[in-house]
Structures are given as C-alpha cells and as structure tokens.
Amino acid sequence: MQRTVFSSIVFLFVWTGATLAQNLPFPQSNAVWKEAQTTIAGPIFSHIALCGDTLLNGANYSQVLSKQKTVNDQNITSSFYLGGLRSNGGVVRYKPNDFSAELVLYDFNLNPNDVIDLTEVFTGGTVSRKVDSVKMETLAGKLRKVIYFEPGYPGAPVEYWMEGIGSSFGLLGRASDPGADYGSELLCFEHGTSYLNLTLIECFLPQLPAGCGIVNAGKEVLVKNEPLKLTAQPNPAGPTLRFTTNQKQLPEACNLKIYAANGKLLKTVTATQPEIDLPAGMSLTPGFYIATLESERTERVLAHCSFVVGEP
C-alpha cells in the first residue's frame, strides 16, 4: 500500500510539473483582438488581427493588421498593415511597419520578481516591469500561464500577460499604463475555437476573411523595406487625377489632404486607400498644389507630393 501511495505521489508531481511547464504557442493567423482605446472624449473600439504571413529581412512573420469593421462588428470593410509578429520559445517579437528595429513584445518565460525592460510600441520609450506573481489559469478553454506585474505607478491598473493571447492592455499596448487620454484595454479575443471575453456583456468580434486562417505555406510575401511614397498621376494633371502609393496596404488609417500653393487646405478625403481618385465634384484651377497623406490618429504626415494642374 505504501508503495502504491508513493507511486501516485510521484505521478502527481510529474503530471503537475508537465502541466506547469507547458508552453502554449502564440497564434500565427486567424486571431482577432477587440480593444478599447482611451480618449478624452471616451473609448474608441478597435480591432487587430493576425492574417497570413510575410517575409521581413529574411525572417518569417505573421501580418498584424488593423481592421476597420461595420457598425455591427460583423464584417471587415478594410484593413491596414501595422507590422510583423513572430514567436519562438515563449518569446513574441514584433517589427513595426515604420521599419524600426524588432522589439520583444512578450516573454512568457518570466518568473516572480523578474524585471524586464520593454520598448513601448507607439512611443518608443523604455518601461521596466517587475513580475509580481505567475499563475496557471484556465482562459479561453485552455490552461495558460498568466504573468501579473506590479503596477506602473500607485493606483495604476494591474497589467497581466496571458499565454497565447497577450496583455490585458491589448496586443500592442502592453507596458503602456493608461492615462487620461492614452492607453488601451483588451475586451475580447478569438483564435479558432478559443474565445475570451473580459467584459461583463457580450463582446462581438468581426468575421475574418476566409483566407485569413491560411498561412501561405511555401509562398513568401515580400513587404518592401522602403518609405511610404505618394504620387499624383498624371502630373501635370488634366480633368482626371489619381493619387497612388507604393504599398498595397497603408500602415494605418489615413486622410488625404490637398493644399493650395499658399498653404490653404482645400479638401480632406477620409478613409483613404492606397489608390484614390480626385473626389467627384472637386475641380482644381490651373496652378501648383501639394497633397499629404496623414495619420488619422496622430495627424502626422506620412507621405506627400506636389503636382501641377494644367490648362484644360
């Protein structure tokens, strides 16, 4: 009897150790996160998805896309490429679309009292995070390692990382403590049959395109490592005018703005696509003009060009 009890204890120890040591892989595709972005006017809801793969500097990444959706959250209307994501050995790395250096997004090998220095995705600043505790919890139908951090400042919300999901602050918002007009929080997540809802009500997620779950096995999609460029065609322009970029997907939601030579803003075109015609009903008199492609969120100029309108 004693031998049987001892064997059971050894089996239990080995089984528990194997469970705690498991490493759930991070999604490579067919995953979507819904987040609430903090603004002074109230939260703005956004969606980020992993869809397909890409090749950056010889390394394979999953494509991180910002998804624009319909009012009922059920369908995707457009998407913008944000960067590439890859994971190995519990470490998730992210390469932003602005061609800056790859950074560590998550490290699920951390233990209590470990300190990790992280680069904020959107500001580029460095933040130190100290691990408070590590637990195994059942989330989205699977037993996952959950890493809890000490608050970034007194009264700040506690951030935690969920293995195979990401941060409670959102996929890319990790380590960024929310402020009065800054920060984000994860509302819900879905990957295949795994679904996580961190809200008290039903959390709707959009239907991803059918091809989103298919990684291009054996096919490498090359994302050119060159700055975003805006071109007006033809130039000089006549009755028709089209603006094009050198990329198939814009890095984020953008507005196209057209200025006169004296700097006066003549037209703003929202929800700009990589190719867009001069809006119907807008006519430009002969002269010199400037067009800019600006971030909808920050109003930063991402690309610009000058063009001439000739005599009709």
GUGU-831202 format. One record per residue (C-alpha): residue in one letter; x, z, y. Coordinates in nm, 3 decimals, decimal comma. Example, Ala and Ser with C-alpha at 12.3 -4.5 7.8 and 13.67 -1.06 7.14 Angstrom:
+---------+---------+---------+---------+
| residuo |    east |      up |   north |
+---------+---------+---------+---------+
|       A |   1,230 |   0,780 |  -0,450 |
|       S |   1,367 |   0,714 |  -0,106 |
+---------+---------+---------+---------+
***
This chain:
+---------+---------+---------+---------+
| residuo |    east |      up |   north |
+---------+---------+---------+---------+
|       M |   0,000 |   0,000 |   0,000 |
|       Q |   0,279 |   0,086 |   0,241 |
|       R |   0,445 |  -0,247 |   0,171 |
|       T |   0,120 |  -0,428 |   0,246 |
|       V |   0,076 |  -0,243 |   0,577 |
|       F |   0,437 |  -0,315 |   0,676 |
|       S |   0,395 |  -0,686 |   0,595 |
|       S |   0,077 |  -0,700 |   0,802 |
|       I |   0,252 |  -0,541 |   1,098 |
|       V |   0,540 |  -0,789 |   1,072 |
|       F |   0,292 |  -1,079 |   1,050 |
|       L |   0,102 |  -0,950 |   1,353 |
|       F |   0,425 |  -0,915 |   1,552 |
|       V |   0,541 |  -1,266 |   1,463 |
|       W |   0,197 |  -1,416 |   1,537 |
|       T |   0,170 |  -1,237 |   1,873 |
|       G |   0,521 |  -1,340 |   1,971 |
|       A |   0,447 |  -1,701 |   1,887 |
|       T |   0,131 |  -1,686 |   2,096 |
|       L |   0,305 |  -1,539 |   2,399 |
|       A |   0,587 |  -1,790 |   2,368 |
|       Q |   0,363 |  -2,098 |   2,361 |
|       N |   0,417 |  -2,347 |   2,639 |
|       L |   0,111 |  -2,548 |   2,733 |
|       P |   0,223 |  -2,883 |   2,876 |
|       F |   0,120 |  -2,980 |   3,227 |
|       P |  -0,126 |  -3,273 |   3,245 |
|       Q |   0,019 |  -3,621 |   3,273 |
|       S |  -0,303 |  -3,805 |   3,356 |
|       N |  -0,683 |  -3,780 |   3,359 |
|       A |  -0,676 |  -3,450 |   3,553 |
|       V |  -0,853 |  -3,366 |   3,879 |
|       W |  -0,842 |  -3,065 |   4,113 |
|       K |  -1,104 |  -2,979 |   4,378 |
|       E |  -0,969 |  -2,771 |   4,667 |
|       A |  -1,091 |  -2,621 |   4,994 |
|       Q |  -0,861 |  -2,688 |   5,289 |
|       T |  -0,877 |  -2,421 |   5,562 |
|       T |  -0,951 |  -2,543 |   5,916 |
|       I |  -1,063 |  -2,366 |   6,232 |
|       A |  -1,397 |  -2,549 |   6,202 |
|       G |  -1,450 |  -2,439 |   5,842 |
|       P |  -1,335 |  -2,557 |   5,497 |
|       I |  -1,285 |  -2,923 |   5,415 |
|       F |  -1,315 |  -3,015 |   5,048 |
|       S |  -1,060 |  -3,248 |   4,892 |
|       H |  -0,975 |  -3,386 |   4,550 |
|       I |  -0,635 |  -3,453 |   4,394 |
|       A |  -0,593 |  -3,639 |   4,066 |
|       L |  -0,323 |  -3,744 |   3,823 |
|       C |  -0,381 |  -4,107 |   3,725 |
|       G |  -0,132 |  -4,320 |   3,537 |
|       D |   0,244 |  -4,329 |   3,563 |
|       T |   0,513 |  -4,469 |   3,790 |
|       L |   0,890 |  -4,512 |   3,798 |
|       L |   1,090 |  -4,349 |   4,077 |
|       N |   1,470 |  -4,375 |   4,085 |
|       G |   1,476 |  -4,439 |   3,712 |
|       A |   1,262 |  -4,137 |   3,618 |
|       N |   0,904 |  -4,146 |   3,489 |
|       Y |   0,642 |  -3,964 |   3,697 |
|       S |   0,266 |  -3,925 |   3,694 |
|       Q |   0,094 |  -4,057 |   4,006 |
|       V |  -0,053 |  -3,786 |   4,231 |
|       L |  -0,347 |  -3,934 |   4,421 |
|       S |  -0,570 |  -3,803 |   4,697 |
|       K |  -0,922 |  -3,911 |   4,601 |
|       Q |  -1,193 |  -3,993 |   4,851 |
|       K |  -1,539 |  -3,946 |   4,700 |
|       T |  -1,906 |  -3,997 |   4,767 |
|       V |  -2,123 |  -3,724 |   4,919 |
|       N |  -2,246 |  -3,607 |   4,578 |
|       D |  -1,889 |  -3,575 |   4,445 |
|       Q |  -1,969 |  -3,803 |   4,153 |
|       N |  -1,785 |  -4,126 |   4,234 |
|       I |  -1,446 |  -4,224 |   4,374 |
|       T |  -1,455 |  -4,460 |   4,674 |
|       S |  -1,082 |  -4,486 |   4,748 |
|       S |  -0,750 |  -4,317 |   4,675 |
|       F |  -0,415 |  -4,262 |   4,844 |
|       Y |  -0,079 |  -4,218 |   4,673 |
|       L |   0,081 |  -3,881 |   4,755 |
|       G |   0,382 |  -3,869 |   4,525 |
|       G |   0,506 |  -3,837 |   4,168 |
|       L |   0,491 |  -3,542 |   3,929 |
|       R |   0,683 |  -3,476 |   3,608 |
|       S |   0,731 |  -3,173 |   3,386 |
|       N |   0,972 |  -3,059 |   3,118 |
|       G |   1,039 |  -2,724 |   2,955 |
|       G |   0,779 |  -2,539 |   3,162 |
|       V |   0,919 |  -2,667 |   3,495 |
|       V |   0,700 |  -2,901 |   3,702 |
|       R |   0,873 |  -3,119 |   3,962 |
|       Y |   0,722 |  -3,318 |   4,249 |
|       K |   0,864 |  -3,608 |   4,451 |
|       P |   0,669 |  -3,665 |   4,776 |
|       N |   0,584 |  -4,015 |   4,889 |
|       D |   0,792 |  -3,977 |   5,207 |
|       F |   1,099 |  -4,035 |   4,987 |
|       S |   1,240 |  -3,687 |   5,042 |
|       A |   1,422 |  -3,512 |   4,759 |
|       E |   1,245 |  -3,399 |   4,443 |
|       L |   1,141 |  -3,032 |   4,452 |
|       V |   1,039 |  -2,771 |   4,196 |
|       L |   0,663 |  -2,734 |   4,215 |
|       Y |   0,623 |  -2,473 |   3,938 |
|       D |   0,839 |  -2,281 |   3,694 |
|       F |   0,638 |  -2,121 |   3,414 |
|       N |   0,949 |  -1,956 |   3,265 |
|       L |   0,938 |  -1,675 |   3,525 |
|       N |   0,919 |  -1,310 |   3,422 |
|       P |   0,818 |  -0,992 |   3,610 |
|       N |   1,046 |  -0,911 |   3,907 |
|       D |   1,195 |  -1,261 |   3,911 |
|       V |   1,237 |  -1,412 |   4,258 |
|       I |   1,206 |  -1,786 |   4,313 |
|       D |   1,279 |  -1,986 |   4,630 |
|       L |   1,031 |  -2,268 |   4,680 |
|       T |   1,012 |  -2,555 |   4,927 |
|       E |   0,668 |  -2,590 |   5,084 |
|       V |   0,532 |  -2,937 |   5,013 |
|       F |   0,375 |  -3,002 |   5,354 |
|       T |   0,608 |  -2,819 |   5,596 |
|       G |   0,943 |  -2,839 |   5,419 |
|       G |   1,013 |  -2,471 |   5,482 |
|       T |   1,155 |  -2,235 |   5,218 |
|       V |   0,947 |  -1,948 |   5,082 |
|       S |   1,062 |  -1,672 |   4,846 |
|       R |   0,812 |  -1,547 |   4,589 |
|       K |   0,857 |  -1,236 |   4,372 |
|       V |   0,675 |  -1,212 |   4,040 |
|       D |   0,455 |  -0,904 |   4,016 |
|       S |   0,329 |  -0,948 |   3,659 |
|       V |   0,284 |  -1,202 |   3,380 |
|       K |  -0,021 |  -1,209 |   3,151 |
|       M |  -0,178 |  -1,422 |   2,880 |
|       E |  -0,537 |  -1,512 |   2,970 |
|       T |  -0,797 |  -1,749 |   2,829 |
|       L |  -0,871 |  -2,005 |   3,101 |
|       A |  -1,041 |  -2,344 |   3,063 |
|       G |  -1,078 |  -2,283 |   2,691 |
|       K |  -0,709 |  -2,217 |   2,620 |
|       L |  -0,476 |  -1,917 |   2,614 |
|       R |  -0,247 |  -1,966 |   2,912 |
|       K |   0,043 |  -1,786 |   3,075 |
|       V |  -0,061 |  -1,660 |   3,418 |
|       I |   0,203 |  -1,554 |   3,671 |
|       Y |   0,095 |  -1,317 |   3,951 |
|       F |   0,307 |  -1,291 |   4,266 |
|       E |   0,342 |  -1,021 |   4,523 |
|       P |   0,154 |  -1,103 |   4,849 |
|       G |   0,349 |  -1,307 |   5,100 |
|       Y |   0,258 |  -1,059 |   5,376 |
|       P |   0,045 |  -0,742 |   5,395 |
|       G |  -0,318 |  -0,834 |   5,338 |
|       A |  -0,242 |  -1,187 |   5,216 |
|       P |  -0,437 |  -1,311 |   4,911 |
|       V |  -0,256 |  -1,279 |   4,579 |
|       E |  -0,130 |  -1,612 |   4,451 |
|       Y |  -0,119 |  -1,678 |   4,079 |
|       W |   0,001 |  -1,973 |   3,872 |
|       M |  -0,193 |  -2,086 |   3,563 |
|       E |  -0,001 |  -2,264 |   3,290 |
|       G |  -0,114 |  -2,626 |   3,256 |
|       I |  -0,329 |  -2,600 |   3,573 |
|       G |  -0,128 |  -2,496 |   3,878 |
|       S |  -0,170 |  -2,247 |   4,161 |
|       S |  -0,474 |  -2,060 |   4,287 |
|       F |  -0,371 |  -2,210 |   4,624 |
|       G |  -0,418 |  -2,565 |   4,489 |
|       L |  -0,193 |  -2,811 |   4,310 |
|       L |   0,039 |  -2,886 |   4,606 |
|       G |  -0,048 |  -2,587 |   4,826 |
|       R |   0,142 |  -2,337 |   4,615 |
|       A |   0,351 |  -2,075 |   4,801 |
|       S |   0,171 |  -2,155 |   5,128 |
|       D |  -0,009 |  -1,839 |   5,240 |
|       P |  -0,341 |  -1,927 |   5,409 |
|       G |  -0,373 |  -1,864 |   5,782 |
|       A |  -0,644 |  -1,903 |   6,046 |
|       D |  -0,615 |  -2,283 |   6,042 |
|       Y |  -0,391 |  -2,353 |   5,745 |
|       G |  -0,382 |  -2,326 |   5,368 |
|       S |  -0,595 |  -2,414 |   5,070 |
|       E |  -0,752 |  -2,265 |   4,758 |
|       L |  -0,834 |  -2,410 |   4,418 |
|       L |  -1,206 |  -2,433 |   4,348 |
|       C |  -1,217 |  -2,605 |   4,010 |
|       F |  -1,009 |  -2,814 |   3,770 |
|       E |  -1,075 |  -3,053 |   3,484 |
|       H |  -0,848 |  -3,219 |   3,231 |
|       G |  -1,014 |  -3,387 |   2,935 |
|       T |  -1,239 |  -3,124 |   2,779 |
|       S |  -1,077 |  -2,837 |   2,973 |
|       Y |  -1,278 |  -2,718 |   3,274 |
|       L |  -1,204 |  -2,425 |   3,507 |
|       N |  -1,438 |  -2,302 |   3,781 |
|       L |  -1,305 |  -2,032 |   4,018 |
|       T |  -1,622 |  -2,027 |   4,232 |
|       L |  -1,949 |  -1,841 |   4,187 |
|       I |  -2,155 |  -2,160 |   4,187 |
|       E |  -2,143 |  -2,489 |   4,003 |
|       C |  -1,836 |  -2,688 |   4,107 |
|       F |  -1,882 |  -3,065 |   4,093 |
|       L |  -1,591 |  -3,295 |   4,018 |
|       P |  -1,589 |  -3,675 |   4,057 |
|       Q |  -1,580 |  -3,912 |   3,765 |
|       L |  -1,231 |  -4,060 |   3,745 |
|       P |  -1,190 |  -4,434 |   3,681 |
|       A |  -1,187 |  -4,533 |   3,317 |
|       G |  -0,821 |  -4,633 |   3,328 |
|       C |  -0,710 |  -4,303 |   3,476 |
|       G |  -0,661 |  -4,142 |   3,137 |
|       I |  -0,440 |  -4,421 |   3,005 |
|       V |  -0,069 |  -4,377 |   3,065 |
|       N |   0,098 |  -4,717 |   3,084 |
|       A |   0,298 |  -4,682 |   2,765 |
|       G |   0,585 |  -4,927 |   2,772 |
|       K |   0,490 |  -5,052 |   3,118 |
|       E |   0,667 |  -4,918 |   3,424 |
|       V |   0,500 |  -4,944 |   3,762 |
|       L |   0,769 |  -4,963 |   4,028 |
|       V |   0,699 |  -4,792 |   4,361 |
|       K |   0,935 |  -4,942 |   4,615 |
|       N |   1,159 |  -4,689 |   4,784 |
|       E |   1,112 |  -4,827 |   5,134 |
|       P |   0,940 |  -4,706 |   5,450 |
|       L |   0,579 |  -4,794 |   5,521 |
|       K |   0,553 |  -5,107 |   5,738 |
|       L |   0,262 |  -5,251 |   5,933 |
|       T |   0,236 |  -5,622 |   6,013 |
|       A |  -0,009 |  -5,827 |   6,218 |
|       Q |  -0,084 |  -6,177 |   6,086 |
|       P |  -0,075 |  -6,435 |   6,230 |
|       N |   0,147 |  -6,347 |   6,522 |
|       P |   0,079 |  -6,488 |   6,780 |
|       A |  -0,283 |  -6,434 |   6,686 |
|       G |  -0,581 |  -6,657 |   6,739 |
|       P |  -0,951 |  -6,591 |   6,672 |
|       T |  -0,869 |  -6,407 |   6,349 |
|       L |  -0,623 |  -6,122 |   6,295 |
|       R |  -0,534 |  -5,922 |   5,985 |
|       F |  -0,320 |  -5,608 |   5,956 |
|       T |  -0,129 |  -5,559 |   5,631 |
|       T |   0,115 |  -5,302 |   5,490 |
|       N |   0,397 |  -5,339 |   5,242 |
|       Q |   0,242 |  -5,094 |   4,996 |
|       K |  -0,055 |  -5,128 |   4,762 |
|       Q |  -0,168 |  -4,772 |   4,838 |
|       L |  -0,137 |  -4,580 |   5,162 |
|       P |   0,036 |  -4,240 |   5,137 |
|       E |  -0,268 |  -4,060 |   5,283 |
|       A |  -0,593 |  -4,119 |   5,471 |
|       C |  -0,508 |  -4,318 |   5,785 |
|       N |  -0,657 |  -4,457 |   6,105 |
|       L |  -0,557 |  -4,790 |   6,259 |
|       K |  -0,533 |  -4,777 |   6,638 |
|       I |  -0,494 |  -5,072 |   6,873 |
|       Y |  -0,342 |  -5,022 |   7,218 |
|       A |  -0,307 |  -5,247 |   7,520 |
|       A |   0,038 |  -5,305 |   7,671 |
|       N |  -0,030 |  -5,031 |   7,930 |
|       G |  -0,091 |  -4,774 |   7,654 |
|       K |  -0,471 |  -4,770 |   7,679 |
|       L |  -0,642 |  -4,709 |   7,344 |
|       L |  -0,879 |  -4,999 |   7,275 |
|       K |  -1,001 |  -4,937 |   6,919 |
|       T |  -0,976 |  -4,685 |   6,634 |
|       V |  -1,054 |  -4,803 |   6,282 |
|       T |  -1,113 |  -4,517 |   6,037 |
|       A |  -1,074 |  -4,520 |   5,657 |
|       T |  -0,804 |  -4,785 |   5,686 |
|       Q |  -0,700 |  -4,978 |   5,375 |
|       P |  -0,361 |  -5,145 |   5,303 |
|       E |  -0,515 |  -5,469 |   5,435 |
|       I |  -0,777 |  -5,480 |   5,710 |
|       D |  -0,916 |  -5,747 |   5,940 |
|       L |  -0,974 |  -5,702 |   6,311 |
|       P |  -1,321 |  -5,541 |   6,329 |
|       A |  -1,610 |  -5,780 |   6,378 |
|       G |  -1,727 |  -5,795 |   6,738 |
|       M |  -1,389 |  -5,696 |   6,880 |
|       S |  -1,218 |  -5,969 |   7,082 |
|       L |  -0,880 |  -5,941 |   7,247 |
|       T |  -0,787 |  -6,131 |   7,559 |
|       P |  -0,451 |  -6,312 |   7,564 |
|       G |  -0,167 |  -6,066 |   7,601 |
|       F |   0,065 |  -5,816 |   7,434 |
|       Y |  -0,069 |  -5,536 |   7,207 |
|       I |   0,054 |  -5,251 |   6,988 |
|       A |  -0,104 |  -5,133 |   6,661 |
|       T |  -0,028 |  -4,800 |   6,494 |
|       L |  -0,112 |  -4,657 |   6,154 |
|       E |  -0,167 |  -4,284 |   6,200 |
|       S |  -0,229 |  -3,994 |   5,963 |
|       E |  -0,594 |  -3,892 |   5,979 |
|       R |  -0,497 |  -3,528 |   5,919 |
|       T |  -0,195 |  -3,482 |   6,147 |
|       E |  -0,225 |  -3,790 |   6,377 |
|       R |   0,142 |  -3,861 |   6,308 |
|       V |   0,237 |  -4,230 |   6,344 |
|       L |   0,336 |  -4,359 |   6,000 |
|       A |   0,396 |  -4,723 |   6,098 |
|       H |   0,349 |  -4,954 |   6,396 |
|       C |   0,384 |  -5,313 |   6,504 |
|       S |   0,346 |  -5,526 |   6,816 |
|       F |   0,164 |  -5,854 |   6,835 |
|       V |   0,061 |  -6,122 |   7,083 |
|       V |  -0,280 |  -6,278 |   7,127 |
|       G |  -0,252 |  -6,637 |   7,247 |
|       E |  -0,486 |  -6,860 |   7,437 |
|       P |  -0,799 |  -6,960 |   7,243 |
+---------+---------+---------+---------+
***
